[in-house]
Amino acid sequence: MSNSSAPCANQIDVAIIGGGQSALAVAYFLRRAGIGYVVLDDQPAPGGAWQHTWDSLHLFSPAQWSSLPGWLMPATSGQYPSREHVIRYLTEYEKRYEIPAQRPVHVTSVAHRGNRLLLSSDHGEWLANAVVSATGTWARPYIPEYAGLADFRGDQVHSAHYRNPERFRGRRVLVVGGGNSGAQILAELSQVCHVTWVTLEAPTFLPDDVDGRVLFERATERWKAKVEGRPDPVPAGGLGDIVMVPPVREARERGVLNSVRPFVRFMNDGVVWADGTRSQVDAVIWCTGFRPALEHLRPLNVVNAAGRVDVVEGRSVVEPGLWLVGYGEWCGFASATLIGVMRSARSAVAEIKDYLSSSKEQTA
Ligand code: FAD
């Protein structure tokens, strides 16, 4: 723990915790505003969660609809860019805007130090006037409770750690989860092994012509309606619904996009269904989502019972010098996407600029 009075070597106006797409969008606007900042990221290289997704993952929007502020993502030959293309883009983006990312630095806590915030990490401390938490969700994969799970002797892999279908070839696999990850991993696995898709309810497939572009337009319409105080104007359908990217469309042509309702419990070599029948299972792929990675904020007492932070447009209601960016709809419409995070990043930096100047006036 830090010595509460010792001077801190690293003093900065703004510290951004996390170095993925959300952090880079915030960095772009801080740089443009001439505000001093640092990015602290616990990964060895740029790219955030994209470094850890499965090999065949592609964006669900074309390149120009997957761009961070200031620089359009270079076009690709295929309709949707690959994960490698995204990682190259994020890496080049950091160089292009000379983003001061320090890696690997894992921030373990953010605490008060007078009227500033002290960040403690495995590579030193930073004393900041304002903090932007952009740590994403990949570090906190979620697996639901199931009776007998501890007895199950088969393989278990969360989508956060799934790479490719090879290790499952010829085996009996359950894919659990009805979102984009579940559909895309089912599509891939169903070509090499026997897969059963388990979803809480019948999955919602978006029309073939609805991809990330339309989802971003819908999010923008919802954002405008909210700003103007109008009711939600667009049909339901957001990032949780399944975008019919080419591999999922191909799986539909093969007739494999059928899901069943959940089993009731595990046995050591399989599962028991609601009707009492049993299936032997060799492996389970959990495509059951993530939770925000916010452990580092616990010392500020801002993490609520739902594991989120109460915010207004991304700014903590409790801690005036804290902003959250990129965690999903609760901290900004479409903020968990490359194109959507621009809006959240721009509004956060506008508020940070006002906050810093008023703080300086008070201490002058
Ligand atoms: P991340 O990319 O997770 O980056 C957070 C960074 O912070 C990571 O490097 C992490 O290691 C680091 N970190 C965490 N905790 C700490 C700490 N305590 N100290 C220091 N560093 C820390 N988005 C799109 O725009 N288009 C798409 O087509 C798309 N498709 C997707 C498909 C799937 C299946 C999934 C799961 C997601 C998809 N996304 C898509 C969403 C996108 O991948 C994520 O929303 C995005 O990676 C979030 O960016 P981020 O910067 O907020 O978080």
Residues whose N, C-alpha, C, O or C-beta is under 5 A from the ligand:
A	BS01	FAD	I17 G18 G19 G20 Q21 S22 A23 L40 D41 D42 Q43 G47 G48 A49 W50 H58 L59 F60 S61 V105 H106 V107 A134 T135 G136 T137 W138 A139 N180 S181 A293 H296 V325 G326 A336 T337 L338 I339
